[in-house]
Amino acid sequence: MPSQDQITGYGTNDQGNNYDTRADSSGNTGYHYSNNDGSYYYSNTNGSSYYNNGDGFSQYTSSSGDKSNSYSESK
């Protein structure tokens, strides 16, 4: 069973974007960013990442480095 992340810190950076930092029980760290322009980025404790530009494009990168892009109609 995978370990659950714990939020270890959070706040707002100099650009006004919200973030939190995370760690799992094995000591792996990650962070989540939520940006003013509607984009967000997850760097996960399992080594994967996810980016969404807030305008129809997203990219998932697995812990092994495989990338998967997705496009949708912008609002």
N, C-alpha and C positions, 0 to 999 in steps of 0.2 A: 504494500500500500504506500503510495507516494506521501512524503511528508508535506505538511501544510505550511505555507509561508506565513511569517509573522511580520507585520509592519514595524520597522525599526526607527523610522523617522518620517517626517513629512513637512511640507512648507510651500513657500512661493519663492521662486528665484528672482534675480534682478530684472528679468524680462517680464515678470508677472505671470509666469507659467507655474501651474501647480505640479507637485511631484511627491512621490513617496519612495522610500527605500525599503527593501525587504530582505529577509534572510530565512532560510529553511533550517531544519534541525541538524543538517549536515554542515552548516556554515556557508553554503552557497548564497551569494548575494545577487540582488537584482534591483530594478527600479522601474517605476511607471511615471511617465510624463503626460500631462494633459495641457495642451498649449492654447493660447488665446485665439489662434487662427482656426481652431476646430480640429487640428491634428492631434494625434497622440502616439506615444511610443512605449512599448513594453519591452524591457529586457528582463527576461524571466530567470528565476533561480535554476531552472533545468537547462539553461544554455540556449534556449530558443528566444526569438524576438518577434515582435509584431509592430508594424508601422501602418498608420492610417493617416492620409494627408488631409482628411476632412472634406475632400472634394471628389470622392469616387474611386480613389486608388488606394489599395492596401497591399502590403507585402508581409508574408510570414516566412521566417527563416528558422528551420529546425535546428536542433542542437548539433546535428551533424553537418550543417551548412547548406542544406538543400533549400532553395528559395521557391516560393509560390506566390505569384502575383494575381491580384483580382481587380477588376475594373467594374464600376457600376455607373449608372447615369447620375450626374451631379444634380443637386436640387435647384 
